[in-house]
Amino acid sequence: MKKILLPLLLILAVGMLAAVESEPSAIVGYVKYDCVVGDNFVAMPMVQPYTTTAEFGAVFGESINTINIWNPTTQTWGAGFWDPEIEIGTGSTLFFNTSSALTYYSIGALPANNAQYSIVQGDNTVMIPLNRSDLINTTLVGGSMGDGETINSIYLWNSLTQTWDASVNYGGGFWDPEYSVSIGTPLFLNSYLAITWPSPTRMLPSKVKNYK
């Protein structure tokens, strides 16, 4: 999946000889996910109008068969087309099956608050928040979660092979294999401890950046 965050609308105040324009109320962008026939793992980094799996699936008509949302409490996938309807929102990760290749754009305003997750002991799904461009590989992601020994393994979905690629924590900051990630990347991970990630006091952005 190729993930790109680009500004679609950024109107700046212009003086010179022209009239001054009003500044924007929000910055709009998108993250792009190229999906194949079969299973795909995506996220919702931007603020979007979808609040349930039914609303999300309706955008793609008959292309999407099922949408699975990981339930960390029951440690199972919740699925349905579209019964039951499952709540989703900004920062959600979705594992869905599609009968045709498609491109999903998470398009909308930047969230007022960056994604944060209550990770439980066991398996969890998260997304690399938009303000964490420093997390460029699984080693750095694992190290950002506590003392570096909190997370046992990090899985990325390989849509081409239709399997999970596992990056395993062997201790001492050594993860093998080390996979590249970027903002908006959805992850499936196993944790030894219950933690809040990212930490509320870490990496607070002073301004919005544009990423390519």
Buried (B, 14 or more C-beta within 10 A) or exposed (E): BEBBBEBEEEEEEEEEEEEEEEEBEEBBBBBBBBBBBEBBBBBBBBBBEBEBBBBBBEEBEEBBEBBBBBEBEEEEEBBBBBEEBBEBEBBBBBBBBBEEEBEBBBBBBBBEEBBBBEBBEBBBBBBBBBBBBEBBBBBBBBBBBBEBBBBBBBBBBBBEEEEEEBBBBEEEEEBEEBBEBBBBBBBBBBBEEEBEBBEEEEBEEEEEEEBE
